[in-house]
Amino acid sequence: MSTFAVVTLLLYLAVALAGYGLEYLELSYLGKYGDRVPAEFEGRIDRSLLEKSRRYTMDSSRFGIISSACNDVLTILFFFAGALNVYNSWIVSLHINPIVSGILFFLLLVFADTLLTAPFSIYRTFRIEKKYGFNTMTPGLWVADLIKSLILSTILLSLIVSVGLWLIGKSPASWWLWVWLFFLAFSISMTYLFPYVIEPLFNKFSPVEDEDLATGIRSLTGKVGITISRILKMDASKRTKHTNAYFTGIGRVKRVVLFDTLLGAMSANEILSVVGHELGHWKKRHILKHLILIETISLVVLYLAFRLMHGDTLPGLFGIQEPTVLAKVALLGLLGSIASFPMTPVLSLFSRSHEREADAFACRITNDPDSMISALVKLSKDNLSNLHPHPLYSACYYSHPPVTERIQNIRNEFRQRALDP
């Protein structure tokens, strides 16, 4: 093993250990403070539910550590113990079309990953989620979802790999730019197609039956200039009791989708607050800003990949006998996973700032901060959210501010507004 490969292995282990260290901090913090009712939840949650929430978080975190450790072991074996070299040489020995080789190379890895992770998914769904009253999925539905997901993965991955390899072959001097443009177009296309083509494969959607609620939502969206094509209820309850709501669509015409579990758990005003939060993301152009950020990062990453893929140095450093484009892409994926770790807290911070803006927007547009707070409390209780995340852990991984912080922010802002003349 070359010095570069050894350094890469050490960096990979350092990143993995940092992740485990953060999980340990989270579990220790929860063990120390998890039985305390936060001030924001006084009178809103009993200690038995708080204890259930703590146990759910701890069980989920411990299981996550185990599954991550298994993944890390497999990754190390694949990249640093010669498995990639053997696999890559076998693909080359088939002497088939380069694009077909690429599809086969990545599809077999996806299938292997699915097979290896299936037991973990089964345990999480039918053990942990069921233990805490969330899972409503039958084994038959789980298998059906798995088959559909594999079919979709096969189709979409085949398309991406085919076009990507074709562009690399046709434009060796500037493929990074053309691949980036393809990925951008693909992402935008999927944003449009997802609610109409993919979502219906997994869930049934029907119009919200509560006309007063539908009227309230349309009135709310009209205030910010959004045209709502449909307000739909999704049959989430056939899989889980978790609650949620979201927007789908592209441009000015969107669909509001409410989990049927949400409709059964919240009042109309609370649901309007949740919808108002999603409207805040649109009005503040968070989706566009996120797209610009991600695509800018992608452009830089693809250019760096273009530079690193010149010649056969990179495969040689990892003992790859056949320096194929496929092996280079796989190795770049490994290096990218290491390099992206320091970016995690930065992207999380970016996301949390958007969530705070969306919360404030929802309260302003509904003029009902109390319903927003009540909705956040119910969402936390219904989903058994961790009310005591470690500050460092949440800073690194939380895309939303901790719920107690969100409630504090709402109260502080509207207290200040009441004091201002």
NORQUI-V789032 format. One record per run of one state. SS is the DSSP state (a for helix, b for strand, c for the rest). FROM is the first residue (numbers start at 0). TO is the last residue. Records with the same first field share a line. If there is no record, write none. Layout:
SS: FROM-TO ; FROM-TO
//
This chain:
c: 0-1 ; 33-37 ; 41-45 ; 80-81 ; 93-96 ; 131-133 ; 135-137 ; 170-173 ; 202-203 ; 207-209 ; 223-225 ; 234-234 ; 238-238 ; 240-243 ; 250-251 ; 263-266 ; 283-284 ; 308-311 ; 317-323 ; 339-339 ; 366-367 ; 382-389 ; 397-401 ; 419-420
a: 2-32 ; 38-40 ; 46-79 ; 82-92 ; 97-130 ; 138-169 ; 174-201 ; 210-222 ; 235-237 ; 259-262 ; 267-282 ; 285-307 ; 312-316 ; 324-338 ; 340-365 ; 368-381 ; 390-396 ; 402-418
b: 134-134 ; 204-206 ; 226-233 ; 239-239 ; 244-249 ; 252-258
//
